[in-house]
Amino acid sequence: MTTPIPQPPGVPLLGNVFDVDPSNTWVSLQKLWEKYGEIFKIKVLGQQIVFVGSVALCEELCDEKRFRKYVGGPIVEIRHAVHASLFTAFANEPIWGVHHRILAPMITPAAVAEHFLEIRDVASELTAKWRGLSGHTVSVINELNRLDIETTTLCFYGRKLNNLEGPESAMIKAMDGATGEAIKRPTRPKPLNWLLYQSKFNRDSKAMRQYASDCLEYRKANPTDRKDLLYTMMNGKDPETGKGLDEQQIIDEIVTMPIGSSTAPCVISSSLYYLLKSPECITKAREEIDAVISDGEFTQDHLEKLPYCAGIVRETLRLAAPAPGFNIEPLPETKGPVIIGGGKYEVPAKQAMIIVLHGVNRDPAVFEDPEAFKPERMMGESFERLPEGAKKWFGNGKRVCYGRHYAWLWCVTTLVTLLKDVDIEMVDSAYQLKQDGWFNLRPVGFDIRVKSRQP
């Protein structure tokens, strides 16, 4: 006999609509996980959703012989801006395979490693700016959002925005607006979306596509021998069908990449928070950096010699979950109820489920002292011994995060550059991490003072 899946008490017709704050959905889900544990469900406007927050259940739901990515809710809504892209295509849309086969060779570890110098050099531009501020205050997430869009646009599309100073790229605000609206729309009646919110959603979507169009037109006006992602979008052919991407499909994918990469500045912003709360970890990281790089030039060969810095990034991914979850559903041919948890729980065959990584990553059955920041647990054999369900920061399987290797390189390179070049201190020493976000989770109200690193 199965155990009922817990559910908060709701209200007639609306269900649990008041249990989830649409302006901070993921924090609401974190609180529900803290109350109900490894699995719970809610019903909003007649639709039931099941949430999972343990390593064992996460690992079970990542079995692609039984389950697949669910494209629904906010992901369907953001198709208004990016249509059938690598992130948003339905499982039965052949276009996903075409795009994936064309673009996949450009985001392998070896391919993204070609961008190390660009990532390092743009990060060094930011630290040069910070050194010049000499003790002034900066918003960490705002600064790193600028760095992210600057680096992503350069690496993948070959264009410098010069966005680290002056007005920020309009793409940053448009992404925030469009993804925020995509999260909120499933919680409202459709007529309300159209009457009150559609015009701004349209404006933000148009602004994102204008960014992409500008990148494409810049390349056409400035031919180059760069064989980057944009070159492949414009010239690549699917080896199976012979098809390429048309101009609107290119724009779809240009927009998709920064939406995905926007999680990376959330990682490093949170890393700096945890490091400032654990100053002994900054000391260890800098001892490693100084021993490996010393006064020389930071090169790609150094990365594999900086395991503690890599452990900091992994431990931040665990605690801060900048990509806070992903959607799963049973395979379409599944008949009857689906039994999970070793026979403990039962869900319908067509049930949408969401992995809540805040819960998975704090599973006390896997992580001792789960709220503590311990980079050592994410290094060497300790990391290798973790179950696969505890390493799902980038999603799973066939639809795993397309840009994960680039994101990893950006995060480690940026963290090392910041720790190597500048000193930081928290403006408010009593600050405790607060997060909000849409398709990402970022620190809010986290300000630091920056200056040149002292010997």
C-alpha positions as CSV (number, residue, x, y, z in Angstrom):
1,M,0.0,0.0,0.0
2,T,1.4,3.4,-1.0
3,T,1.8,6.5,1.2
4,P,-0.3,9.5,0.3
5,I,1.8,12.4,-1.0
6,P,1.4,15.3,1.4
7,Q,-0.2,18.5,0.2
8,P,-0.9,21.9,1.9
9,P,-4.5,22.6,2.6
10,G,-5.9,24.8,-0.2
11,V,-8.9,26.9,-0.9
12,P,-11.9,26.0,-3.1
13,L,-11.4,26.4,-6.9
14,L,-8.0,28.1,-6.5
15,G,-6.3,25.2,-4.7
16,N,-2.8,26.1,-3.4
17,V,-2.5,29.3,-5.3
18,F,-1.7,31.2,-2.0
19,D,1.0,28.7,-1.0
20,V,3.3,29.8,-3.8
21,D,4.4,33.4,-4.1
22,P,4.5,34.1,-7.9
23,S,7.0,36.8,-7.3
24,N,9.4,34.4,-5.6
25,T,8.3,30.9,-6.6
26,W,11.4,29.0,-5.8
27,V,11.7,30.3,-2.2
28,S,8.1,29.3,-1.7
29,L,9.0,25.8,-2.8
30,Q,12.0,25.7,-0.5
31,K,9.7,26.5,2.4
32,L,7.3,23.8,1.4
33,W,10.2,21.3,1.2
34,E,11.3,22.3,4.6
35,K,7.8,21.5,5.9
36,Y,6.9,18.4,4.0
37,G,10.2,16.7,3.1
38,E,11.2,14.6,0.2
39,I,7.9,14.8,-1.8
40,F,4.8,17.0,-1.8
41,K,2.2,18.2,-4.2
42,I,0.1,21.3,-4.8
43,K,-2.8,22.0,-7.1
44,V,-3.1,25.4,-8.8
45,L,-6.1,26.4,-10.9
46,G,-7.0,22.7,-11.3
47,Q,-3.5,21.5,-12.3
48,Q,-1.6,19.1,-9.9
49,I,2.2,19.3,-9.7
50,V,4.4,16.9,-7.7
51,F,7.7,18.2,-6.2
52,V,10.6,16.0,-5.3
53,G,13.4,16.9,-2.9
54,S,15.6,13.9,-2.0
55,V,18.7,12.4,-3.7
56,A,17.1,9.0,-4.0
57,L,13.9,10.2,-5.6
58,C,15.8,12.6,-7.9
59,E,18.1,9.8,-9.1
60,E,15.0,7.6,-9.7
61,L,13.3,10.3,-11.7
62,C,16.4,10.8,-13.8
63,D,16.2,7.3,-15.2
64,E,15.5,8.0,-18.9
65,K,14.1,4.5,-19.4
66,R,11.1,5.6,-17.3
67,F,11.0,9.4,-17.4
68,R,11.9,12.4,-19.6
69,K,12.1,16.2,-19.5
70,Y,8.7,17.8,-19.1
71,V,8.2,20.9,-21.3
72,G,5.3,22.8,-19.6
73,G,4.4,25.8,-17.5
74,P,7.0,28.6,-17.6
75,I,9.1,26.8,-20.3
76,V,6.1,26.8,-22.6
77,E,5.5,30.5,-21.8
78,I,9.1,31.5,-22.8
79,R,8.5,29.9,-26.2
80,H,6.8,33.2,-26.9
81,A,10.3,34.7,-27.2
82,V,12.5,31.7,-28.3
83,H,10.0,29.3,-30.0
84,A,11.3,25.8,-30.4
85,S,14.9,26.2,-29.2
86,L,17.2,23.7,-27.6
87,F,15.8,24.7,-24.2
88,T,12.1,24.8,-25.0
89,A,11.4,22.3,-27.8
90,F,8.9,19.6,-27.1
91,A,10.1,16.0,-27.0
92,N,8.2,15.3,-30.3
93,E,9.6,18.2,-32.2
94,P,12.2,17.0,-34.7
95,I,13.7,20.5,-34.7
96,W,15.4,19.8,-31.4
97,G,17.5,17.0,-32.9
98,V,18.4,19.2,-35.9
99,H,19.6,22.0,-33.7
100,H,21.4,19.7,-31.3
101,R,23.3,17.9,-33.9
102,I,24.5,21.1,-35.6
103,L,25.5,22.9,-32.4
104,A,26.6,20.1,-30.0
105,P,30.2,20.0,-31.4
106,M,30.6,23.7,-30.4
107,I,29.9,23.2,-26.6
108,T,32.1,20.1,-25.8
109,P,34.7,20.6,-23.1
110,A,37.4,20.8,-25.8
111,A,35.4,23.4,-27.8
112,V,34.6,25.7,-24.9
113,A,38.2,25.5,-23.7
114,E,39.1,27.5,-26.8
115,H,37.4,30.5,-25.1
116,F,39.5,30.4,-21.9
117,L,41.6,33.4,-22.8
118,E,38.5,35.5,-23.7
119,I,36.8,34.5,-20.4
120,R,39.9,35.3,-18.4
121,D,40.6,38.6,-20.1
122,V,37.1,39.9,-19.7
123,A,37.1,38.9,-16.1
124,S,40.4,40.8,-15.8
125,E,38.7,43.8,-17.2
126,L,36.2,43.6,-14.4
127,T,38.9,43.3,-11.7
128,A,40.7,46.2,-13.2
129,K,37.5,48.2,-12.8
130,W,37.2,47.1,-9.2
131,R,40.8,47.9,-8.4
132,G,40.1,51.4,-9.6
133,L,37.1,51.8,-7.3
134,S,39.4,51.5,-4.3
135,G,37.1,50.6,-1.5
136,H,33.8,51.7,-3.1
137,T,30.7,49.6,-2.9
138,V,29.3,47.4,-5.7
139,S,26.2,45.2,-6.1
140,V,27.8,41.8,-6.7
141,I,25.0,40.3,-8.9
142,N,24.7,43.5,-11.0
143,E,28.4,43.5,-11.7
144,L,28.6,39.8,-12.5
145,N,25.4,40.0,-14.7
146,R,27.3,42.6,-16.8
147,L,30.4,40.3,-16.9
148,D,28.2,37.3,-18.0
149,I,26.5,39.0,-20.9
150,E,29.8,40.6,-22.0
151,T,31.6,37.3,-22.0
152,T,28.9,35.2,-23.5
153,T,28.3,37.7,-26.4
154,L,32.1,37.8,-27.1
155,C,32.7,34.0,-26.9
156,F,29.7,32.8,-28.8
157,Y,28.9,35.7,-31.1
158,G,32.2,37.4,-31.5
159,R,31.0,40.9,-30.4
160,K,32.2,43.2,-27.7
161,L,29.4,45.1,-25.9
162,N,31.7,47.2,-23.7
163,N,29.0,46.7,-21.0
164,L,31.2,46.5,-17.9
165,E,30.9,50.3,-17.4
166,G,28.2,52.8,-18.3
167,P,24.6,51.7,-19.0
168,E,24.1,48.0,-18.8
169,S,23.0,45.9,-21.8
170,A,19.2,46.1,-22.4
171,M,19.4,42.3,-22.8
172,I,19.8,42.0,-19.0
173,K,16.6,43.8,-18.1
174,A,14.7,42.1,-20.9
175,M,15.7,38.6,-19.8
176,D,14.7,39.4,-16.2
177,G,11.3,40.7,-17.4
178,A,10.5,38.0,-19.8
179,T,11.6,35.0,-17.6
180,G,9.8,36.6,-14.6
181,E,6.6,36.9,-16.6
182,A,7.0,33.3,-17.9
183,I,7.2,32.0,-14.3
184,K,4.1,34.0,-13.3
185,R,1.8,33.4,-16.2
186,P,0.8,29.8,-15.3
187,T,-0.5,31.0,-11.9
188,R,-3.0,33.5,-13.5
189,P,-6.1,33.0,-15.5
190,K,-5.3,33.4,-19.2
191,P,-7.6,36.4,-19.8
192,L,-5.7,38.3,-17.1
193,N,-2.4,37.6,-18.7
194,W,-3.6,39.0,-22.0
195,L,-5.4,42.0,-20.6
196,L,-2.8,43.2,-18.0
197,Y,0.6,41.7,-18.8
198,Q,0.9,40.8,-22.4
199,S,2.2,44.1,-23.7
200,K,5.2,44.1,-21.4
201,F,5.9,40.5,-22.1
202,N,5.9,41.4,-25.8
203,R,8.2,44.3,-25.2
204,D,10.7,42.2,-23.3
205,S,10.6,39.4,-25.8
206,K,11.1,41.9,-28.6
207,A,14.1,43.4,-26.8
208,M,15.7,40.0,-26.4
209,R,15.3,39.2,-30.1
210,Q,16.6,42.7,-30.9
211,Y,19.8,41.8,-29.0
212,A,20.1,38.6,-31.1
213,S,19.3,40.4,-34.3
214,D,22.0,42.9,-33.6
215,C,24.6,40.2,-33.0
216,L,23.6,38.6,-36.3
217,E,23.7,41.8,-38.2
218,Y,27.1,42.7,-36.6
219,R,28.6,39.5,-37.9
220,K,27.2,40.1,-41.4
221,A,28.7,43.6,-41.5
222,N,32.0,42.4,-40.0
223,P,33.0,39.2,-41.6
224,T,35.6,37.2,-39.6
225,D,37.4,33.8,-39.8
226,R,36.1,33.0,-36.2
227,K,34.6,29.5,-36.3
228,D,32.4,30.2,-33.2
229,L,28.9,29.2,-32.3
230,L,27.4,32.0,-34.4
231,Y,29.4,30.8,-37.4
232,T,28.0,27.3,-36.9
233,M,24.4,28.6,-36.5
234,M,24.8,30.5,-39.8
235,N,26.6,27.8,-41.8
236,G,26.2,24.4,-40.1
237,K,24.2,21.6,-41.6
238,D,22.6,18.7,-39.7
239,P,24.5,15.5,-40.7
240,E,21.3,13.5,-40.7
241,T,18.8,15.7,-42.6
242,G,21.1,18.2,-44.3
243,K,19.0,21.0,-42.8
244,G,20.4,24.2,-41.4
245,L,19.0,27.0,-39.2
246,D,17.0,29.8,-40.8
247,E,17.4,33.3,-39.6
248,Q,14.6,33.2,-37.1
249,Q,15.9,29.9,-35.7
250,I,19.3,31.5,-35.3
251,I,17.8,34.4,-33.4
252,D,15.9,31.8,-31.2
253,E,19.2,30.1,-30.2
254,I,21.1,33.4,-29.8
255,V,18.5,34.5,-27.2
256,T,18.5,31.1,-25.5
257,M,22.2,31.0,-24.6
258,P,22.3,34.2,-22.4
259,I,19.1,33.0,-20.6
260,G,20.9,29.8,-19.7
261,S,24.2,31.5,-18.9
262,S,22.5,33.9,-16.5
263,T,22.8,31.3,-13.8
264,A,26.6,31.6,-13.8
265,P,26.8,35.0,-12.2
266,C,24.4,33.7,-9.6
267,V,26.9,31.0,-8.8
268,I,29.9,33.3,-8.3
269,S,27.9,35.9,-6.4
270,S,26.9,33.2,-4.0
271,S,30.4,31.8,-3.9
272,L,31.7,35.2,-2.7
273,Y,29.0,35.3,0.0
274,Y,29.9,31.9,1.3
275,L,33.6,32.7,1.2
276,L,33.1,36.0,3.1
277,K,31.1,34.1,5.7
278,S,33.9,31.5,5.9
279,P,37.2,33.5,5.7
280,E,39.3,30.5,6.3
281,C,38.0,29.2,2.9
282,I,39.3,32.4,1.2
283,T,42.7,31.8,2.8
284,K,42.8,28.2,1.5
285,A,41.7,29.3,-2.0
286,R,44.3,32.0,-2.2
287,E,47.0,29.7,-0.9
288,E,46.2,27.3,-3.7
289,I,46.1,30.1,-6.3
290,D,49.3,31.6,-5.1
291,A,51.1,28.3,-5.1
292,V,49.9,27.3,-8.6
293,I,49.9,30.7,-10.4
294,S,52.2,32.8,-8.2
295,D,53.1,36.1,-10.0
296,G,52.8,34.5,-13.4
297,E,50.1,34.6,-16.0
298,F,46.9,32.6,-15.3
299,T,46.7,29.9,-18.0
300,Q,44.3,27.2,-18.9
301,D,46.8,24.6,-17.7
302,H,46.4,25.9,-14.2
303,L,42.7,25.0,-13.9
304,E,43.2,21.3,-13.2
305,K,45.7,22.2,-10.5
306,L,43.1,24.2,-8.5
307,P,40.9,21.5,-7.0
308,Y,39.9,23.6,-4.0
309,C,38.6,26.4,-6.2
310,A,36.7,23.8,-8.1
311,G,35.3,22.5,-4.8
312,I,34.1,26.0,-3.9
313,V,32.1,26.2,-7.2
314,R,30.6,22.8,-6.7
315,E,29.7,23.5,-3.0
316,T,28.1,26.7,-4.1
317,L,26.1,24.8,-6.8
318,R,24.9,22.5,-4.0
319,L,23.9,25.2,-1.5
320,A,22.7,28.0,-3.7
321,A,21.2,26.0,-6.6
322,P,21.3,28.9,-9.2
323,A,19.4,26.7,-11.6
324,P,16.8,25.8,-8.9
325,G,15.1,22.8,-10.5
326,F,14.0,20.9,-13.6
327,N,10.9,19.3,-14.8
328,I,10.2,15.5,-15.3
329,E,7.3,13.4,-16.6
330,P,6.8,9.7,-17.2
331,L,7.4,8.5,-20.7
332,P,4.3,8.9,-22.9
333,E,3.9,5.2,-23.3
334,T,3.6,4.7,-19.6
335,K,0.3,2.9,-18.6
336,G,-1.4,3.2,-15.3
337,P,-0.1,4.8,-12.1
338,V,3.7,5.2,-11.7
339,I,5.2,3.8,-8.5
340,I,8.3,5.5,-7.1
341,G,10.3,5.5,-4.0
342,G,10.6,1.7,-3.8
343,G,6.8,1.3,-3.8
344,K,6.2,4.1,-1.3
345,Y,4.5,6.7,-3.6
346,E,2.1,6.6,-6.5
347,V,1.6,9.3,-9.2
348,P,-0.5,9.3,-12.3
349,A,1.0,8.3,-15.6
350,K,0.8,11.8,-17.0
351,Q,2.0,13.6,-13.9
352,A,4.4,16.5,-14.2
353,M,7.0,16.5,-11.5
354,I,9.6,19.1,-10.5
355,I,13.0,18.4,-8.9
356,V,13.6,20.9,-6.2
357,L,17.3,21.1,-5.9
358,H,17.3,23.1,-2.7
359,G,16.0,19.9,-1.1
360,V,18.0,17.4,-3.0
361,N,21.2,19.2,-2.3
362,R,20.4,19.2,1.5
363,D,19.4,15.6,1.8
364,P,20.7,14.6,5.3
365,A,20.9,11.0,4.1
366,V,23.7,12.1,1.8
367,F,25.2,15.3,3.2
368,E,26.4,15.5,6.8
369,D,25.8,19.0,8.2
370,P,24.0,19.9,5.0
371,E,23.8,23.7,5.6
372,A,27.5,24.1,6.2
373,F,29.8,25.4,3.4
374,K,32.5,22.7,3.0
375,P,34.3,22.8,-0.3
376,E,36.4,19.8,0.8
377,R,33.3,17.5,0.4
378,M,33.3,18.4,-3.3
379,M,36.8,17.4,-4.0
380,G,38.6,14.2,-5.0
381,E,37.2,10.9,-3.7
382,S,34.6,12.6,-1.5
383,F,33.0,14.1,-4.6
384,E,33.4,10.9,-6.6
385,R,31.6,8.9,-3.9
386,L,28.5,11.0,-4.0
387,P,25.5,9.4,-5.7
388,E,24.6,10.7,-9.2
389,G,21.4,12.1,-7.9
390,A,23.4,14.5,-5.8
391,K,25.1,16.0,-8.8
392,K,22.2,17.2,-11.0
393,W,23.0,20.9,-10.9
394,F,22.8,21.1,-14.7
395,G,19.8,18.9,-15.2
396,N,19.9,15.4,-16.6
397,G,20.3,13.1,-19.6
398,K,19.4,14.0,-23.2
399,R,18.1,17.4,-22.2
400,V,20.9,18.3,-19.8
401,C,22.0,22.0,-19.8
402,Y,23.4,22.6,-23.2
403,G,26.0,25.1,-22.0
404,R,27.2,23.3,-18.9
405,H,30.8,23.0,-19.9
406,Y,31.0,26.7,-20.8
407,A,29.3,27.6,-17.5
408,W,31.8,25.5,-15.5
409,L,34.7,27.1,-17.3
410,W,33.3,30.6,-16.8
411,C,32.6,30.0,-13.1
412,V,36.0,28.6,-12.1
413,T,38.0,31.1,-14.3
414,T,36.0,34.0,-13.0
415,L,36.3,33.0,-9.3
416,V,40.1,32.4,-9.6
417,T,40.5,35.8,-11.3
418,L,38.6,37.7,-8.7
419,L,40.3,36.0,-5.7
420,K,43.7,36.5,-7.4
421,D,43.3,40.2,-8.2
422,V,41.0,41.9,-5.6
423,D,40.2,42.1,-2.0
424,I,36.5,42.1,-1.0
425,E,34.6,42.7,2.2
426,M,30.9,42.6,3.0
427,V,29.3,46.0,3.4
428,D,26.8,44.6,6.0
429,S,28.6,42.0,8.0
430,A,25.2,40.8,9.4
431,Y,23.8,40.1,5.9
432,Q,22.3,36.6,5.5
433,L,21.8,35.2,2.0
434,K,18.5,36.1,0.4
435,Q,17.5,34.8,-3.0
436,D,15.0,35.5,-5.7
437,G,14.8,34.9,-9.4
438,W,12.9,33.2,-12.2
439,F,14.8,30.7,-14.3
440,N,17.7,31.3,-11.9
441,L,18.2,32.0,-8.2
442,R,20.4,35.0,-7.3
443,P,21.5,36.8,-4.1
444,V,19.6,40.0,-3.5
445,G,20.9,42.9,-1.4
446,F,24.4,41.6,-1.3
447,D,26.9,44.4,-1.6
448,I,30.7,44.3,-1.2
449,R,33.5,46.8,-1.0
450,V,36.3,46.1,-3.6
451,K,39.9,47.2,-3.9
452,S,43.3,45.9,-5.1
453,R,44.4,42.8,-3.4
454,Q,47.0,43.5,-0.8
455,P,50.1,41.3,-0.5
